[in-house]
Amino acid sequence: MNAIGIDIGTRYARIARTGGRGTPELVELPGTVPGEGLPVPAGAGAGREEPLRAVYSAYRREHGTPDHLVVVVPQSGHLEHARRTTAALAELHGDGRAPHLRTLSTPRVVLALLRDAGTAPRGRVVVCDLGAAAAEVSLCVVTAAAVAVTGTSRHAPAGGYGAGSDAALLAEAGLSDDEAGRAALAAARAEDGADQRLALVLGRAEARPDRFDATAVHRAAGRDITAGTVRVALRRLTAGLDLALSEVPGGDAPAGGAPGHGPSGGAAAPDGAGTARPAGPGHTAARHLVAVGGTARFAPLVRHLSGGGWHLAPLPAGTDPALAAVFGASLVASGRIDPADRYPYAVCVGAHRTVAGRPEDQELVVSEAGHLEPGGETVYAHAAGQRLRVRTGPAGAAVGRPVQVRVRDPERGVSAPVRTLALPGGAEEDRFHVGVRLAVDGTARLVLHPLAPGAPTEFPLGDLPTDLGTDPKGVPS
């Protein structure tokens, strides 16, 4: 099966496939930079469609049209990115054969990679996508049935995030901020013992900046880069990352003052001071974090997170953090792992049932946990493999009984109310199938589909709760 994942970054466009042993690998095309992908032209601008069309066309020339394609998009504005991606690829295919296309956001494909490897933490997990242009932080909830993204923040400074840091280092070395300069910097960082030397000298420079800031820690293309310059660049990165962490919806304010005043010019103290921590179960701090993207290769930045008390979820052995997203996308495209991009909780409605001539209140599960997909088909309540038939209220009544809609976490035994609906009454013989669906924007609708000829009626429910561990309405069963 011809199945691939594509990730369009600021600097590189990457394509990956899953090999015969189930291991993702980069697809090399003419012009590919080994270990990176195809360079994105400097004039491509902020849009992703032009480099997507270019790299996808290059792949088709070499390998033909794939059967399955997963394209990675940022979590921020992912619906608009998905729309543009779909339009760009539809334009290329025209009336010809097209692959089965899915667009998935970075946190979803990264967690798919970890779930395939069996290393994905359960509960609240923070995914940090640290790229050249921006640091994007997403708070996710991982359950047995699904993965939900509950909030996202994005820090995109002028000049870029990782790109701005690299530009400062190259400028001190007197090198140009171009493909050759960046390659020289990457080679210097990849030298044997470079990480250990950097950690040692930075530690000394923190204690004695007057003595060690001028010490060379890298030599790129014959030019020195000093500890002082690296510390300034690191402060910029850690401050931006701490800001993004603090702004995730559901996140707590930094516990110990503004970022940028700790060791390493912004590294958090061991108790987590300076690093915002998105809320976890019962408003306690989420502790698990995954760092991916090209800037996550920078070891001092990752040490800043672990020094702040985060439990860093490991990527599969040997996985380059810059390739984590496209590798996860290739696993989904090949069918090895489902992205679990479904609503993680069960959706229930209050119901009345007559048993032995006496009415009883019951909770009817309309959709089991992990069944609802944004933009997917309506999910109807079932019993014994058949759709349930329901009546909305007393015969002849103008409106039926008030019906409360709730969501429930079957694992933790907590639930939260969504909305109470006044459904229309009907004749004694009127019966309906009751369902729920998620629109592409994530909002939900309760659906009543009459057994008699007629169109279904939808009742808006709005946004469903995505994290019962932090939702103040969540209550034990």
C-alpha positions in Angstrom: 0.0 0.0 0.0 1.3 3.4 -1.0 0.6 5.5 2.2 2.5 8.6 3.4 2.5 11.4 5.9 3.5 15.0 5.0 4.6 17.7 7.4 5.2 21.2 6.0 7.5 23.2 8.3 9.0 26.7 8.0 12.3 25.4 6.7 11.6 21.8 5.5 8.8 19.9 3.9 9.0 16.3 5.1 7.4 13.1 3.7 7.5 9.8 5.6 6.3 6.3 5.0 6.1 3.2 7.2 8.6 0.5 6.3 8.1 -3.2 6.2 8.8 -3.7 9.9 6.4 -1.0 10.9 9.2 1.6 11.4 8.6 5.1 10.0 11.3 6.5 7.6 11.8 9.7 5.6 11.2 9.5 1.9 14.2 10.9 0.0 13.4 12.9 -3.1 15.7 14.8 -5.5 17.0 17.8 -3.5 16.3 16.2 -0.1 18.6 17.3 2.8 19.5 14.0 4.6 17.7 13.8 7.9 15.6 16.9 7.2 13.5 16.8 4.0 13.1 19.2 1.1 14.0 22.8 1.8 11.1 25.2 1.7 11.9 28.1 -0.7 12.6 31.3 1.1 9.9 33.1 -0.9 7.2 30.7 0.0 5.7 33.1 2.5 3.6 32.2 5.5 1.2 30.0 3.6 1.7 26.2 3.6 -0.1 25.5 0.3 2.7 26.3 -2.1 5.3 24.0 -0.5 2.7 21.3 0.0 1.9 21.3 -3.6 5.6 21.3 -4.5 6.6 18.4 -2.3 3.5 16.3 -3.0 4.0 16.8 -6.8 7.7 15.7 -6.4 6.6 12.6 -4.6 4.0 11.7 -7.3 6.6 12.0 -10.0 8.8 9.5 -8.2 6.3 7.1 -6.6 2.8 7.8 -8.1 -0.3 8.9 -6.3 -0.6 7.4 -2.8 -3.6 5.5 -1.6 -3.6 7.1 1.8 -2.3 10.5 2.8 -2.1 12.3 6.1 -1.1 15.9 6.2 0.0 17.5 9.5 -1.4 20.9 10.3 -0.9 23.3 13.3 -3.4 22.9 16.1 -4.0 26.7 16.1 -6.5 27.3 13.3 -6.5 23.7 12.3 -9.9 23.8 10.7 -8.9 26.6 8.3 -5.6 24.8 7.6 -7.5 21.6 6.9 -9.8 23.5 4.4 -6.8 25.0 2.6 -5.0 21.7 2.5 -7.9 19.9 1.0 -8.5 22.6 -1.6 -4.8 22.7 -2.6 -4.6 18.9 -3.1 -8.0 18.8 -4.9 -6.7 21.3 -7.4 -3.7 19.1 -8.2 -5.8 15.9 -8.7 -8.6 17.5 -10.7 -10.8 14.7 -11.9 -8.0 12.1 -11.6 -7.5 9.5 -8.9 -7.0 11.0 -5.4 -5.8 9.5 -2.2 -7.9 9.0 0.9 -6.9 12.3 2.7 -6.9 13.1 6.4 -5.6 16.3 8.0 -4.5 15.9 11.6 -3.0 18.4 14.0 0.5 18.1 15.4 -0.5 17.0 18.9 -2.7 14.2 17.5 0.0 12.7 15.2 2.7 13.0 17.9 0.5 11.2 20.4 -0.3 8.6 17.7 3.4 8.0 17.5 3.7 7.5 21.3 0.6 5.3 21.4 2.0 3.1 18.7 5.2 2.7 20.8 3.2 2.1 24.0 4.8 5.2 25.7 1.9 7.7 25.7 0.9 8.8 29.2 -2.7 8.5 30.2 -4.6 11.6 31.4 -3.4 15.2 30.8 -0.4 15.5 28.5 1.1 18.7 27.2 2.5 18.6 23.6 5.0 21.3 22.8 5.7 21.8 19.1 8.9 23.9 19.1 9.6 25.0 15.6 11.5 27.6 13.6 8.5 30.0 13.5 6.7 29.4 16.7 6.3 27.5 19.9 2.8 26.0 20.0 1.6 24.3 23.3 -1.4 22.1 23.4 -3.0 20.5 26.5 -4.4 17.1 25.6 -6.4 14.4 27.4 -5.5 10.8 26.6 -8.0 8.1 27.5 -8.4 4.5 26.4 -10.9 5.5 23.7 -9.8 8.9 22.4 -7.4 11.8 22.4 -8.9 15.3 22.9 -7.1 18.6 22.6 -8.6 20.9 25.3 -6.6 24.1 24.7 -3.7 25.6 22.7 -1.5 28.6 22.8 1.0 29.9 20.3 4.0 32.1 20.7 5.3 33.4 17.3 7.7 36.3 17.8 8.9 38.5 15.0 11.9 36.9 13.5 10.6 33.4 14.5 11.1 31.3 17.5 13.9 28.8 16.9 14.8 30.7 13.8 15.4 33.9 15.8 17.6 32.1 18.2 19.7 30.5 15.4 20.0 33.9 13.7 21.5 35.4 16.8 24.1 32.6 17.1 25.0 32.8 13.4 25.3 36.6 13.6 27.9 36.3 16.4 29.9 33.8 14.4 29.8 36.2 11.4 27.9 33.6 9.3 24.9 34.3 7.1 21.4 33.1 8.2 21.0 31.0 5.2 21.0 27.3 4.3 24.8 27.1 4.5 25.0 28.9 7.8 22.3 26.8 9.4 23.9 23.6 8.1 27.2 24.7 9.7 25.5 25.4 13.0 23.7 22.1 12.9 27.0 20.3 12.2 28.6 22.0 15.1 25.8 21.0 17.4 26.0 17.4 16.2 29.7 16.9 16.9 30.7 14.2 19.4 30.6 15.6 22.9 29.0 18.9 21.8 26.0 18.5 24.2 28.2 17.6 27.2 30.6 20.5 26.5 27.7 22.9 26.2 26.1 21.8 29.4 29.4 22.0 31.3 30.3 25.5 30.1 26.8 26.9 30.5 26.7 25.6 34.1 30.0 27.4 34.8 28.9 30.6 33.0 25.7 30.7 35.1 27.8 30.8 38.2 30.7 33.0 36.8 29.5 34.9 33.7 32.4 37.3 33.9 34.8 34.4 33.5 33.0 31.9 31.2 30.7 33.9 29.0 33.5 34.4 26.5 34.3 30.7 26.3 33.7 29.1 22.9 31.1 26.3 23.1 30.7 25.7 19.3 32.9 26.2 16.3 30.8 26.6 13.1 32.6 26.9 9.8 35.7 27.9 11.6 33.9 30.6 13.6 33.5 30.6 17.4 30.1 30.8 19.2 30.4 31.7 22.9 28.6 30.6 26.0 27.3 34.2 26.6 25.6 34.3 23.2 24.1 30.9 23.7 22.8 32.0 27.1 21.1 35.0 25.6 19.5 32.9 22.9 18.4 30.4 25.5 16.8 33.1 27.6 14.8 34.1 24.5 13.6 30.5 24.0 12.8 29.7 27.6 10.9 33.0 28.1 8.8 32.3 25.0 8.1 28.7 25.9 7.1 29.7 29.5 4.8 32.4 28.1 3.1 29.8 25.8 2.7 27.4 28.7 1.2 30.1 30.9 -1.4 31.0 28.2 -2.8 27.5 27.5 -6.5 27.6 28.3 -6.8 25.9 31.7 -3.2 26.7 32.6 -2.0 28.2 35.9 0.1 31.3 36.3 3.8 30.8 36.8 4.4 29.8 40.4 7.6 31.8 41.0 7.7 35.1 39.2 8.3 36.1 35.6 10.3 33.9 33.3 13.8 34.9 32.6 15.1 35.3 36.2 16.2 31.8 37.0 19.3 29.8 36.3 20.4 29.8 32.6 18.6 33.1 32.2 15.1 31.6 32.3 15.5 28.0 33.3 13.0 27.1 36.0 14.0 26.1 39.5 13.4 22.5 40.5 10.1 23.3 42.2 8.7 24.5 38.8 9.1 28.2 39.5 8.8 30.2 36.3 7.2 27.4 34.2 3.5 27.6 33.9 1.7 24.3 34.3 -1.6 23.6 32.7 -4.1 22.3 35.2 -4.6 18.6 35.6 -7.1 16.4 37.5 -8.9 18.3 40.3 -7.0 21.5 39.2 -3.7 19.9 40.1 -0.8 20.4 37.6 -0.4 18.3 34.5 3.0 16.7 34.7 3.6 14.9 31.5 5.0 16.8 28.5 6.2 15.8 25.0 8.7 18.2 23.2 8.9 17.9 19.4 10.0 20.1 16.5 13.4 21.2 15.2 14.0 23.5 18.2 13.4 20.6 20.6 16.8 19.3 19.4 18.4 22.1 21.5 19.3 20.2 24.6 19.5 23.2 27.0 15.9 24.0 26.2 14.7 20.5 27.0 16.7 20.6 30.2 14.8 23.7 31.1 11.6 21.7 31.0 12.9 18.7 33.0 14.5 21.1 35.5 11.1 22.6 36.0 9.6 19.3 37.2 8.0 18.1 34.0 8.0 14.4 33.3 9.2 14.3 29.7 7.5 11.5 27.8 10.1 9.8 25.7 9.9 9.5 22.0 10.4 6.0 20.5 14.1 5.1 20.6 16.2 7.1 18.2 13.4 9.4 16.9 14.5 12.8 16.0 12.1 15.3 17.6 12.0 17.2 14.3 10.6 14.1 12.6 8.1 13.0 15.3 5.1 14.6 13.7 5.6 13.3 10.2 6.5 9.8 11.6 3.2 9.8 13.5 1.4 10.9 10.4 2.9 8.0 8.4 1.8 5.5 11.0 -1.8 6.7 10.8 -1.7 6.7 6.9 -0.5 3.1 6.9 -3.2 2.0 9.2 -0.9 0.9 12.0 -2.5 3.2 14.6 -5.8 5.1 14.8 -5.4 8.8 15.7 -8.3 8.4 18.2 -9.5 11.9 17.2 -12.9 11.2 18.6 -14.8 12.7 21.5 -13.4 11.0 24.6 -16.5 10.8 26.7 -20.0 9.2 26.5 -22.9 11.4 25.6 -26.1 10.5 27.6 -29.7 11.8 27.9 -32.2 11.5 30.7 -35.0 9.0 29.9 -38.1 7.6 31.4 -39.1 3.9 31.0 -42.2 2.1 32.2 -41.3 -1.1 34.1 -44.0 -3.3 35.5 -46.4 -0.4 35.0 -44.3 2.0 37.0 -42.2 4.8 35.5 -38.4 4.8 36.1 -35.8 7.4 35.4 -32.8 6.2 33.5 -29.8 7.5 31.7 -29.7 6.5 28.1 -26.2 6.4 26.5 -26.6 7.9 23.0 -22.9 7.7 22.0 -20.2 5.6 23.7 -16.9 7.1 24.6 -14.6 7.5 21.6 -17.4 7.2 18.9 -18.0 10.8 17.9 -15.8 12.3 15.2 -15.9 16.0 14.2 -17.7 16.2 10.8 -18.5 12.5 11.0 -21.8 10.7 10.8 -24.5 10.9 13.5 -24.2 8.3 16.2 -27.5 6.8 17.4 -28.4 5.1 20.6 -28.4 1.3 20.2 -29.4 -1.8 22.2 -28.8 -5.4 21.1 -27.5 -4.2 17.8 -30.6 -2.2 16.9 -31.4 1.5 17.1 -33.5 2.4 20.0 -37.0 3.8 19.5 -38.0 6.6 21.8 -41.0 8.9 22.4 -40.4 12.6 23.2 -43.2 13.1 25.7 -46.9 12.8 26.6 -49.2 12.6 23.6 -50.7 15.9 22.7 -48.4 17.9 24.8 -47.0 21.1 23.3 -43.6 20.2 24.5 -42.2 17.0 25.9 -40.6 16.5 29.3 -37.3 18.4 30.0 -34.4 16.2 28.9 -31.0 16.7 30.4 -28.0 15.9 28.2 -24.8 14.9 30.1 -21.3 13.7 29.2 -19.7 10.9 31.3 -16.2 9.6 31.7 -16.7 5.8 32.1 -13.2 5.3 33.4 -13.2 7.8 36.2 -16.9 7.7 37.0 -17.5 11.5 36.7 -20.0 13.4 34.5 -21.0 16.9 33.7 -24.2 18.5 32.4 -24.3 19.9 29.0 -27.8 21.4 28.4 -31.4 20.7 29.3 -33.7 20.6 26.3 -37.4 20.9 25.9 -38.1 18.6 23.1 -41.4 18.8 21.2 -44.3 16.5 22.1 -45.9 14.2 19.7 -48.7 11.8 19.0 -48.9 8.6 21.0 -47.6 6.5 18.0 -44.7 8.9 17.1 -41.3 7.3 17.6 -37.8 8.5 16.9 -34.2 7.4 16.8 -32.1 9.6 19.1 -28.5 10.5 18.1 -25.8 13.0 18.4 -23.3 14.4 16.0 -20.3 16.7 16.0 -20.0 19.4 13.4 -16.6 20.1 11.8 -16.2 23.0 14.3 -16.6 20.6 17.2 -20.0 21.8 18.4 -22.6 19.1 19.1 -26.3 18.6 18.1 -28.8 16.2 19.5 -30.7 14.5 16.6 -34.2 13.2 16.5 -34.8 11.1 13.4 -38.5 10.1 13.0 -39.4 6.6 12.1 -42.1 7.9 9.9 -41.1 9.7 6.7 -39.6 13.1 7.5 -36.3 14.9 8.0 -34.4 14.7 11.3 -34.5 17.6 13.7 -31.4 18.9 15.4 -31.1 20.6 18.7 -27.8 22.6 19.3 -25.8 21.6 22.4 -22.8 23.9 21.8 -19.3 22.8 22.8 -19.1 19.6 24.8 -16.7 19.5 27.8 -13.3 18.2 26.8 -11.7 17.7 30.2 -13.9 16.5 33.1 -10.8 16.5 35.3 -10.7 20.3 35.2 -14.3 21.2 34.4 -15.9 22.6 37.5 -19.2 20.9 36.6 -17.7 17.5 36.7 -19.2 15.4 39.5 -18.8 11.8 40.7 -21.4 9.4 39.4 
